[in-house]
Amino acid sequence: MPAFGAIHYSVRDNGVIVKKAAYVILGLTGIKEAISAAFPKTDYQRCMVHMVRNTLKYVASKDMKSFAADLKTIYNAASEDEGQKARDRVVEKWSSKYPNSMKRWIENWDVVVPIFKFSKDVRKIIYTTNAIESLNSSYRKLNRQRSVFPSDQALLKALYLATFEATKKWTQPIHNWGQAYGEMCIMYEGRLPD
């Protein structure tokens, strides 16, 4: 198991391993297995923005707009069945021209379908990892400014301050958060904080 498996095992609250509800993550090798080993009941969903971005790498610029619009019909479908039908239509339309792009959606379908469990309001909140990436960017900036820290404590303090500064930029409330949180509390009973 990769090193990040240990990180997930050490997520604790008062000495008890926390039960995680869902992860929306980039497609890093081995991370799904590490999360499943630590938290077997956890949903694992691929970040849709990265899924689309990685798919479009193989598409010619003249087809990109049309191709992206077709992909949107997949992850914006109302249900898993409709999503699969949309995926099949997109695969049929584009696979002869862009087989590698469509192969991604077929091979990774198991990490796309968890999004269909949620309403449109929740999907808008969880379909991407961009907020986390922004925070990670502030950590990388900190690392570029100062690559050596005198102690672990100094590093932790610097990370804390970087996090504190990043949270000052989070001024916009999440649209329909109350409704989305209520839905997730019902879906993941006992696994979300009050």
C-alpha positions in Angstrom: 0.0 0.0 0.0 1.4 3.4 -0.9 2.5 5.9 1.8 -0.7 7.8 1.7 -2.5 4.7 3.0 -0.9 5.4 6.4 -2.2 8.9 6.4 -5.8 7.8 6.1 -5.4 5.3 8.9 -4.1 8.0 11.2 -7.2 10.3 10.8 -8.5 10.2 14.3 -10.9 12.0 16.6 -10.3 11.5 20.3 -8.3 8.3 19.6 -11.0 6.6 17.5 -10.6 6.2 13.7 -13.1 8.5 12.1 -15.6 7.0 9.7 -15.3 8.8 6.4 -18.4 9.2 4.2 -17.0 10.1 0.7 -13.8 11.2 -1.0 -13.7 13.2 -4.2 -10.1 12.7 -5.4 -7.8 13.0 -8.3 -7.0 9.7 -10.0 -3.8 8.9 -8.2 -2.6 5.3 -8.5 -3.4 3.2 -5.4 -5.4 5.9 -3.5 -8.8 4.2 -4.1 -7.4 0.9 -2.6 -5.8 2.8 0.3 -9.1 4.5 1.2 -11.1 1.3 0.8 -8.7 -0.5 3.1 -9.0 2.2 5.8 -12.6 3.1 5.4 -14.5 0.2 3.6 -17.9 1.9 3.5 -16.6 5.1 2.0 -17.7 6.3 -1.5 -14.8 7.1 -3.9 -15.6 9.5 -6.7 -13.2 10.9 -9.3 -13.1 14.7 -9.7 -15.2 15.4 -12.7 -13.2 18.5 -13.7 -10.0 16.4 -13.8 -11.8 13.6 -15.6 -12.9 15.9 -18.3 -9.5 17.7 -18.5 -7.7 14.4 -18.8 -10.1 13.3 -21.5 -9.7 16.5 -23.5 -5.9 16.1 -23.6 -6.4 13.7 -26.6 -8.9 15.8 -28.5 -8.1 18.2 -31.3 -8.9 21.8 -30.6 -11.5 22.0 -33.4 -13.5 19.3 -31.7 -13.0 20.3 -28.1 -16.1 22.5 -27.6 -18.5 19.9 -29.0 -16.7 17.0 -27.2 -16.8 18.8 -23.9 -20.5 19.5 -24.3 -21.1 15.8 -25.0 -19.1 14.8 -21.9 -21.2 17.2 -19.8 -24.4 15.2 -20.8 -22.8 12.2 -19.0 -22.0 13.7 -15.6 -25.1 16.0 -15.6 -27.5 13.2 -16.2 -30.3 12.8 -13.7 -29.5 9.1 -12.8 -26.9 6.5 -13.2 -28.9 4.8 -16.0 -29.3 8.0 -17.9 -25.6 8.8 -17.3 -24.6 5.4 -18.7 -26.9 5.9 -21.8 -25.3 9.3 -22.3 -21.8 7.8 -22.0 -22.7 5.1 -24.5 -23.9 7.7 -27.0 -20.8 9.8 -26.5 -18.6 6.7 -26.9 -20.4 5.7 -30.0 -20.0 9.2 -31.4 -16.4 9.8 -30.6 -14.6 6.5 -30.0 -13.6 6.0 -33.6 -11.9 9.4 -33.7 -10.6 9.6 -30.0 -10.4 6.0 -28.7 -8.1 6.9 -25.8 -10.5 9.6 -24.5 -13.5 7.3 -24.5 -11.5 4.5 -23.0 -11.1 6.6 -19.9 -14.8 6.9 -19.3 -15.4 3.2 -19.9 -12.5 2.0 -17.6 -13.2 4.5 -14.9 -17.0 4.3 -14.8 -17.0 2.9 -11.3 -15.4 6.1 -10.0 -17.9 8.3 -12.0 -21.2 6.7 -10.9 -21.1 7.7 -7.2 -22.0 11.2 -8.3 -25.4 10.0 -9.4 -26.4 9.1 -5.8 -26.7 12.9 -5.1 -29.1 15.6 -6.0 -28.1 18.4 -8.4 -27.4 20.7 -5.4 -24.9 18.3 -3.8 -23.3 17.4 -7.1 -22.4 21.1 -7.7 -20.6 21.1 -4.4 -18.7 17.7 -4.7 -18.0 17.3 -8.4 -14.5 18.9 -8.2 -11.5 19.2 -5.9 -10.7 22.7 -7.0 -11.0 24.2 -3.4 -8.5 21.6 -2.1 -6.2 22.3 -5.0 -6.3 26.0 -4.2 -5.3 25.2 -0.6 -2.5 22.9 -1.8 -1.3 25.7 -4.1 -0.8 27.9 -1.1 1.2 25.1 0.6 3.4 24.8 -2.5 4.0 28.5 -2.5 5.1 28.3 1.1 7.5 25.5 0.2 9.0 27.5 -2.7 9.6 30.5 -0.5 11.3 28.4 2.2 12.4 24.9 1.4 14.1 24.1 4.7 12.5 24.4 8.1 14.5 24.3 11.3 12.1 21.7 12.9 8.8 19.8 12.4 7.1 22.3 14.7 8.3 25.2 12.5 6.8 23.5 9.4 3.5 22.8 11.2 3.3 26.5 12.3 4.0 27.7 8.7 1.3 25.3 7.4 -1.2 26.5 10.0 -0.5 30.1 9.1 -0.8 29.4 5.4 -4.2 27.6 6.0 -5.3 30.6 8.2 -4.4 33.0 5.4 -6.2 30.9 2.7 -9.4 30.7 4.8 -9.6 34.5 4.7 -10.2 34.3 1.0 -13.2 32.0 1.5 -15.8 34.7 1.8 -18.6 33.2 -0.4 -21.0 30.8 1.3 -21.6 27.5 -0.5 -24.8 27.8 -2.4 -27.6 25.6 -0.8 -25.1 24.2 1.7 -27.8 23.5 4.3 -29.9 21.4 1.9 -26.8 19.6 0.6 -25.5 18.9 4.1 -28.9 17.6 5.2 -29.0 15.2 2.2 -25.5 13.9 3.0 -26.4 13.5 6.7 -29.3 11.2 5.7 -27.2 9.3 3.2 -24.2 8.9 5.5 -26.0 8.5 8.8 -23.6 8.9 11.8 -20.6 9.6 9.6 -20.7 13.4 9.4 -20.1 15.9 12.2 -23.1 17.7 13.7 
